[in-house]
Amino acid sequence: MKKKQNEGKSKKEKGKGENSFFTFAFYLLLSLISGVLMGLTVAPVGAWFLAWIALAPLWVLVVQKSNSYLEAKKQKPWLLPFTFYLLPLLWGVGYHSVALFWITGIHPMDWLGVPWWPSLAITIFCWGFISLWGGLFVTLWAAGMVWLNQGKPWLRVLIGTALWCGLESLWSSGSLWWSALAYTQSPHNLVILHLGQLSGPNTVTAAIAAFNGLIAEAYLSSTPRRFVNKYLALATGLFITLHLIGWFLYSQPIAQPPAAALKIGVVQGNIPNKIKVQPEGYRRAITGYTSGYLTLAEQGVNAVLTPEGALPIFQRNFRDTPLFAAVQEKGVVVWVGAFGEKGRSYTNSLFTVNSQGETTSRYDKSKLVPLGEYIPFEEILGKLISRLSPLDEHQVHGAANQIFDTPFGQAIVGICYESAFPEVFRRQAAVGGQFILSSSNDAHYSSAMPFQHHAQDIMRAIETDRWSARATNTGYSAFVDPHGRTLWISGYNTYQTHAETIYRRQTQTLYVRWGDWLTPLLLGLGFVGWFVGKVF
């Protein structure tokens, strides 16, 4: 009899263990799927509305599982098992691997002379690393949620929102950054993006995180028969209120005084990277950009903008090109993407060439792509990793405090990857930048990337309240007004020229004046709430 009882107990425990395994596997799958849903908010899918619910499942799982572990095991928060942290890790990997899948478009890298198999290995490494990097971000957020959890739903929402914004600020201050929660709303939800005028993109990120948190807390505090409660009501009220504020900002008229008008032309050269640094690519660049310049000059533009690296030459060789002979003939200013020299190194730069063919100003790209344009810790890794640059010299960062003067006033410049870093644009607007010049070469990647890049530029135009002209190599070139509305956008993988009138502005939004003041405020309030909860 005793033997049978023991056998029955053993089967029961085994069944409980199997059930626990499949339950946790389901939680892992749920985390991954909700992260993938967040990834679908951006191009090429653009399901922006999913951002308002895709974080809530992870929020619920983090609170439920951490509470159950801590109550059952009497553990300290920092002693939670590794399996718990797989939940946020998978969510982050799901989000970033889908949103940044376009990075796989760098394969094959035969244009850089990289063989097919090594190219595939590099591509998989880059995609995997950036996905895990995003997973680490979310894992740290979940760890903070657990360590600072006081059991009060309203305080969890405050702390969870503050932590997310704080981590985004930390991540974006480094070299590897792209996927802020805020960019999930661009270019579709222009109304909510106007919150960026108050305290930058973290204002939109805070709105999304807080709404998801309230939805999650509504679920956690609900009964089996009743989901509607005060947290759901708060979430609804927050969503409506924030969109009303955004609508108020969006509906403000844009002054267009004739004296501030500036007719700018862009040339999209459409030169594949495979031939860009070869003699054929150089000939196509010289021919295409000279022809485009002359076409736009005949249309009466004040200036012509070319893409990043439009002419794959150094500044010292400018005067030997037909483009500069055309500038001297037509007298129309041109902004040329080319290479600048800095000691024995070089910079990826944009130059102002005035009506006499003289180079009068230069902006050097300050945010370089890790591995693509420079090697982090090159002193250590330089001998182990081959640079992907087509030139022999080392590419170096531009200074962080550059000013770009033009014959029409000071401009705000962003070269390619810099579009993901709002502080680059905010700083230039704060010191007098009157319009945005965005110069890029997105030809390395799949078609989703240039549309996401355009979405980033839309956010920068709204946050700084500036008109924006964008020239790219293969698309998408565009013109954007201060409300983020796209006035014109090019085709993809086509040669195009287009002229549009923009207006110089000297307004300063709260974000331009004060920077991201909301994040430290949320972090401060969160700390006070946590401290009071601890003491009392």
C-alpha positions in Angstrom: 0.0 0.0 0.0 2.8 2.4 1.0 4.6 1.6 -2.3 1.5 2.4 -4.3 1.1 5.7 -2.5 4.6 6.7 -3.2 4.2 5.8 -6.9 1.1 7.9 -7.0 2.8 10.8 -5.4 5.7 10.5 -7.8 3.4 10.5 -10.8 1.6 13.6 -9.4 4.9 15.5 -8.9 6.0 14.5 -12.4 2.8 15.7 -13.9 3.1 19.0 -12.0 6.7 19.4 -13.3 5.7 18.7 -16.9 2.8 21.2 -16.6 5.1 23.8 -15.1 7.6 23.2 -18.0 4.9 23.7 -20.7 3.4 26.7 -18.9 6.8 28.4 -18.8 7.4 27.5 -22.4 4.1 29.2 -23.2 5.2 32.3 -21.3 8.5 32.4 -23.3 6.5 32.1 -26.5 4.1 34.8 -25.4 7.1 37.1 -24.6 8.6 36.5 -28.0 5.4 37.0 -29.9 4.6 40.3 -28.1 8.1 41.5 -29.0 7.6 40.5 -32.6 4.3 42.5 -32.6 6.3 45.5 -31.5 8.7 44.9 -34.3 5.8 45.0 -36.8 5.0 48.6 -35.9 7.7 49.9 -38.2 8.4 49.5 -41.9 7.8 47.4 -43.9 4.6 46.5 -42.0 3.9 49.8 -40.3 1.3 48.5 -37.8 2.0 51.4 -35.5 -1.1 50.8 -33.3 0.3 47.6 -32.0 2.8 49.6 -30.0 0.0 50.6 -27.6 -0.5 47.0 -26.5 2.6 45.0 -27.4 4.5 45.8 -24.2 1.6 44.9 -21.8 2.0 41.1 -22.0 5.6 41.3 -20.9 4.7 43.8 -18.2 2.1 41.3 -16.8 4.6 38.4 -17.0 7.4 40.3 -15.3 5.1 41.3 -12.4 3.4 37.9 -12.0 6.5 35.7 -12.3 8.7 37.8 -10.1 6.0 38.0 -7.4 5.5 34.3 -7.5 9.2 33.5 -7.3 9.8 36.0 -4.4 6.8 34.8 -2.4 7.4 31.0 -2.9 11.2 31.0 -2.5 11.6 34.0 -0.2 14.3 35.1 -2.5 16.0 38.5 -2.9 15.2 40.2 -6.2 18.8 39.8 -7.5 18.6 36.1 -6.9 15.8 35.4 -9.3 16.6 32.4 -11.6 18.1 33.0 -15.1 15.0 31.5 -16.6 13.0 34.5 -15.4 15.2 36.9 -17.4 14.6 34.9 -20.5 11.2 36.5 -20.7 12.4 40.1 -21.3 15.4 38.9 -23.3 13.1 37.1 -25.8 10.8 40.1 -26.0 13.7 42.4 -26.8 15.2 40.0 -29.3 11.8 39.6 -31.0 11.3 43.4 -31.2 14.8 44.3 -32.5 15.3 41.3 -34.8 12.1 42.1 -36.7 12.4 45.9 -36.6 16.1 45.7 -37.7 15.8 42.8 -40.1 16.8 45.2 -42.9 20.4 44.9 -41.7 20.6 41.6 -43.5 20.5 43.5 -46.7 24.2 44.2 -46.4 24.7 40.6 -47.7 26.4 39.9 -50.1 29.2 42.5 -49.5 30.9 41.7 -52.8 31.1 45.5 -53.5 33.6 45.6 -50.6 35.5 42.5 -51.9 34.1 40.3 -49.1 33.5 36.7 -50.3 30.0 35.2 -50.1 30.4 33.0 -47.1 32.3 35.5 -44.9 29.8 38.1 -45.9 26.9 35.9 -44.7 28.7 35.2 -41.4 29.3 38.9 -40.9 25.7 39.7 -41.7 24.3 37.0 -39.3 26.7 38.2 -36.6 25.6 41.9 -37.0 21.9 41.0 -37.0 22.3 38.6 -34.0 24.4 41.0 -32.0 22.1 44.0 -32.4 19.1 41.8 -31.6 20.8 40.6 -28.4 21.8 44.1 -27.6 18.2 45.1 -27.7 17.3 42.1 -25.6 19.8 43.2 -22.9 18.1 46.6 -22.8 14.7 45.0 -22.0 16.3 42.6 -19.5 17.8 45.5 -17.6 14.4 47.2 -17.6 12.8 44.0 -16.2 15.5 43.7 -13.5 14.8 47.3 -12.4 11.1 46.6 -12.3 11.7 43.6 -10.0 14.2 45.3 -7.7 12.1 48.4 -7.3 8.7 46.7 -7.1 6.7 48.0 -4.1 3.5 46.2 -4.9 1.7 49.4 -5.7 0.3 49.4 -9.3 0.5 53.2 -9.7 4.1 53.2 -8.5 5.0 50.3 -10.9 3.7 52.3 -13.8 5.7 55.4 -12.8 8.9 53.4 -12.1 8.5 51.2 -15.3 8.0 54.3 -17.5 10.9 56.2 -15.9 13.2 53.2 -16.2 12.4 52.7 -19.9 13.0 56.3 -20.7 16.2 56.4 -18.6 17.6 53.3 -20.4 16.7 54.8 -23.8 18.6 57.9 -22.9 21.5 55.8 -21.8 21.5 53.7 -24.9 21.1 56.6 -27.3 24.1 58.3 -25.7 26.3 55.5 -27.1 27.1 54.5 -30.6 24.6 51.7 -31.2 21.1 53.0 -31.3 18.0 53.0 -33.6 14.8 51.5 -32.2 13.3 53.9 -29.7 9.7 53.1 -28.8 8.8 56.6 -30.1 9.8 55.7 -33.7 7.1 53.0 -33.8 4.6 55.9 -34.4 6.4 57.5 -37.3 5.4 58.4 -39.9 1.7 57.3 -39.3 0.7 58.9 -36.0 1.9 62.5 -36.5 -0.4 63.8 -33.7 1.3 61.8 -30.9 4.8 62.6 -32.4 4.2 66.2 -31.6 4.7 65.4 -28.0 8.3 65.3 -29.0 8.3 69.1 -29.1 7.8 69.1 -25.3 10.8 66.9 -24.3 12.0 65.0 -27.3 11.2 61.4 -28.4 11.2 60.2 -24.8 7.9 62.0 -24.3 6.4 59.7 -26.9 8.2 56.7 -25.4 6.8 57.6 -21.9 3.3 57.8 -23.3 3.5 54.4 -24.9 5.2 52.8 -21.9 2.7 54.3 -19.4 -0.3 53.3 -21.5 1.0 49.7 -21.7 1.7 49.7 -18.0 -1.8 50.8 -17.1 -3.3 48.2 -19.4 -1.2 45.5 -17.7 -2.1 46.7 -14.3 -5.8 46.7 -15.2 -5.4 43.0 -16.1 -3.4 42.2 -13.0 -6.0 43.8 -10.7 -9.0 42.5 -12.6 -11.3 39.7 -11.5 -12.2 36.7 -13.7 -15.5 38.4 -14.6 -14.5 42.0 -14.7 -11.6 43.6 -16.6 -12.9 47.2 -16.6 -11.5 49.0 -13.6 -9.8 52.3 -12.6 -6.5 51.4 -14.3 -8.2 50.8 -17.6 -10.1 54.1 -17.2 -6.8 55.8 -16.5 -5.3 54.3 -19.6 -8.2 55.5 -21.7 -8.0 59.0 -20.2 -4.2 59.2 -20.7 -4.5 58.0 -24.3 -7.2 60.6 -25.2 -5.5 63.5 -23.3 -2.1 62.9 -24.8 -3.5 62.8 -28.3 -5.5 66.0 -27.7 -2.3 67.7 -26.6 -0.6 66.4 -29.7 -3.5 67.5 -31.9 -3.2 71.0 -30.4 0.5 71.2 -31.3 -0.2 69.6 -34.7 -2.9 72.2 -35.6 -0.7 75.2 -35.0 -0.3 77.2 -38.3 3.2 77.3 -39.9 4.3 80.8 -40.8 5.7 81.0 -44.4 7.0 84.5 -44.9 8.3 85.1 -48.5 11.6 86.5 -47.1 12.3 83.1 -45.3 11.6 81.0 -48.5 14.4 78.8 -49.8 14.0 76.7 -52.9 16.1 73.6 -52.6 16.7 70.9 -55.1 17.8 67.3 -54.4 19.6 64.8 -56.6 19.2 61.1 -56.0 22.1 59.6 -57.9 21.1 55.9 -57.7 24.6 54.5 -57.9 24.8 50.9 -56.4 27.4 50.5 -53.7 28.8 47.6 -55.7 30.3 50.0 -58.2 30.3 53.2 -56.1 34.1 53.3 -55.4 35.1 51.9 -58.7 35.9 53.9 -61.9 32.4 53.1 -63.3 30.7 54.4 -60.2 32.8 57.5 -60.2 31.9 58.3 -63.8 28.2 57.8 -63.1 28.5 60.0 -60.0 30.2 62.8 -61.9 27.7 62.6 -64.8 24.6 62.1 -62.7 25.2 64.8 -60.1 26.4 67.4 -62.7 23.4 66.7 -64.9 21.1 66.9 -61.9 22.7 70.1 -60.7 22.2 71.8 -64.1 18.6 70.6 -64.3 17.8 72.1 -60.9 19.7 75.3 -61.6 17.5 75.8 -64.7 14.5 75.5 -62.4 15.6 78.4 -60.3 16.7 76.7 -57.1 18.7 78.6 -54.5 20.8 75.5 -53.6 21.2 71.8 -54.5 21.7 69.0 -51.9 23.5 65.8 -52.8 23.6 62.5 -50.8 26.2 61.2 -48.4 29.4 60.4 -50.3 27.8 61.6 -53.6 31.4 62.2 -54.9 33.7 59.4 -53.6 36.7 61.8 -53.6 38.5 64.1 -51.1 37.8 67.8 -50.9 41.1 68.7 -52.4 40.0 67.1 -55.7 36.8 69.1 -56.0 38.1 71.6 -58.5 39.0 68.9 -61.0 35.4 67.8 -61.5 32.8 69.0 -64.1 30.3 69.6 -61.2 32.4 72.5 -59.9 32.8 73.9 -63.4 29.0 73.9 -63.5 28.8 75.7 -60.2 31.0 78.4 -61.4 28.9 78.7 -64.5 25.5 78.7 -62.9 26.3 80.3 -59.6 23.9 78.1 -57.6 25.1 76.8 -54.2 25.6 73.1 -53.8 26.0 70.9 -50.7 28.3 68.1 -51.7 28.7 64.8 -49.8 32.3 63.7 -50.0 35.4 62.9 -47.9 37.3 65.4 -45.7 40.8 64.9 -44.4 41.8 65.0 -40.7 45.4 64.4 -40.3 46.2 60.9 -41.6 42.5 60.0 -41.3 39.4 61.0 -43.2 35.8 62.1 -42.4 32.5 61.5 -44.0 31.4 65.1 -44.7 29.0 67.6 -46.2 30.5 70.7 -47.8 29.0 74.0 -48.8 30.3 75.2 -52.2 29.2 78.8 -52.9 28.4 80.4 -56.2 32.1 81.1 -57.0 33.0 77.4 -56.5 34.6 78.0 -53.1 34.2 75.6 -50.2 33.0 77.8 -47.4 31.8 75.3 -44.7 32.1 71.7 -43.7 30.2 69.3 -41.5 31.8 66.0 -40.4 29.6 63.0 -39.5 29.9 62.6 -35.7 27.9 59.4 -35.2 29.6 56.6 -37.1 28.2 53.1 -37.5 30.1 50.5 -35.3 32.0 48.0 -37.4 30.6 49.6 -40.6 32.6 52.8 -40.3 34.8 52.3 -37.3 35.9 49.5 -35.0 35.1 49.9 -31.3 38.2 49.4 -29.2 40.2 49.3 -32.4 43.5 49.1 -30.4 42.4 45.7 -29.2 40.2 44.4 -32.1 41.8 46.1 -35.1 44.0 43.2 -35.9 41.1 40.7 -35.5 38.4 42.4 -37.5 38.8 43.7 -41.1 37.3 47.1 -41.6 34.4 47.4 -44.0 35.5 50.8 -45.2 36.3 51.1 -49.0 39.2 53.5 -48.2 42.6 52.7 -46.8 42.7 55.4 -44.2 40.8 55.3 -40.9 37.4 57.1 -40.7 37.1 59.3 -37.6 34.2 61.0 -35.8 33.4 64.6 -36.4 33.2 67.0 -33.4 30.0 67.1 -31.3 29.7 70.9 -31.4 29.9 71.8 -35.1 28.1 74.7 -36.7 27.2 74.6 -40.4 27.0 78.1 -41.9 25.6 78.6 -45.4 24.9 81.6 -47.6 21.3 81.4 -46.4 21.9 81.1 -42.7 22.9 78.4 -40.3 21.7 74.9 -41.2 21.1 71.7 -39.1 23.0 68.8 -40.7 22.5 65.1 -40.2 24.5 62.5 -42.2 22.8 59.1 -42.5 23.0 57.2 -39.1 22.8 60.5 -37.2 19.1 60.7 -37.9 18.6 58.2 -35.0 20.2 60.6 -32.5 17.8 63.5 -31.7 20.4 65.4 -29.6 22.5 65.9 -32.8 19.6 67.9 -34.3 18.5 69.6 -31.0 21.9 71.0 -30.3 22.2 72.5 -33.8 18.7 74.0 -33.6 19.5 75.5 -30.1 22.5 77.4 -31.5 20.7 78.9 -34.5 20.0 76.2 -37.1 17.1 77.3 -39.3 16.5 74.3 -41.5 17.5 70.7 -41.8 19.8 69.1 -44.4 19.7 65.3 -44.2 22.2 63.5 -46.5 22.3 59.8 -46.6 23.4 56.6 -48.4 21.1 53.7 -47.5 22.0 51.5 -50.5 23.6 48.9 -48.2 20.4 47.6 -46.9 16.9 46.3 -47.8 14.1 48.7 -48.8 12.6 48.8 -45.2 15.6 50.6 -43.9 15.3 53.8 -46.0 11.6 54.1 -45.1 12.5 53.8 -41.4 15.2 56.3 -41.9 12.7 58.7 -43.4 10.5 58.1 -40.3 13.4 59.1 -38.1 13.9 62.4 -40.1 10.2 63.1 -39.7 10.6 63.0 -35.9 13.6 65.3 -36.0 11.7 67.8 -38.1 8.8 67.8 -35.6 10.9 68.0 -32.5 13.0 71.0 -33.7 10.0 72.6 -35.6 12.1 72.8 -38.8 11.6 72.1 -42.5 13.7 69.3 -43.8 15.3 68.4 -47.1 16.6 64.9 -47.5 18.8 63.6 -50.3 19.8 59.9 -50.5 21.7 57.8 -53.0 19.0 55.2 -53.9 15.9 56.5 -51.9 14.0 57.7 -50.2 14.8 61.4 -50.8 12.1 63.7 -49.4 10.9 67.1 -48.2 9.2 67.3 -44.8 7.5 70.3 -43.1 7.7 71.1 -39.4 4.5 69.1 -38.7 6.1 66.0 -40.1 4.1 66.0 -43.3 5.9 64.6 -46.3 5.6 67.1 -49.1 7.3 64.9 -51.7 9.1 61.5 -51.5 11.2 59.9 -54.2 10.9 56.4 -55.7 13.3 53.7 -54.7 16.3 52.6 -56.7 15.7 55.4 -59.3 17.6 58.4 -60.5 15.6 61.5 -59.6 15.8 65.3 -59.1 13.2 67.4 -57.4 12.9 71.0 -56.2 10.7 72.2 -53.3 10.3 75.4 -51.3 11.1 75.3 -47.6 11.2 78.1 -45.1 13.9 79.1 -42.6 12.7 79.2 -39.0 14.1 80.4 -35.7 11.4 79.2 -33.3 12.5 77.1 -30.3 10.4 74.3 -28.9 10.5 73.4 -25.3 12.7 70.4 -26.3 15.1 72.6 -28.2 15.4 75.0 -25.2 15.6 72.6 -22.3 16.4 69.2 -23.9 14.9 66.0 -22.4 13.7 67.3 -19.0 11.0 64.7 -18.7 13.2 61.7 -18.1 15.1 63.1 -15.1 11.7 64.3 -13.7 10.2 60.8 -14.1 13.3 59.2 -12.6 13.2 61.6 -9.6 9.5 61.0 -9.0 10.0 57.3 -9.3 12.9 57.4 -6.7 10.8 59.5 -4.3 7.9 57.1 -4.6 10.1 54.1 -4.1 11.8 55.7 -1.1 8.5 56.7 0.5 7.2 53.2 -0.1 10.3 51.7 1.5 10.2 53.9 4.6 6.5 54.0 5.2 
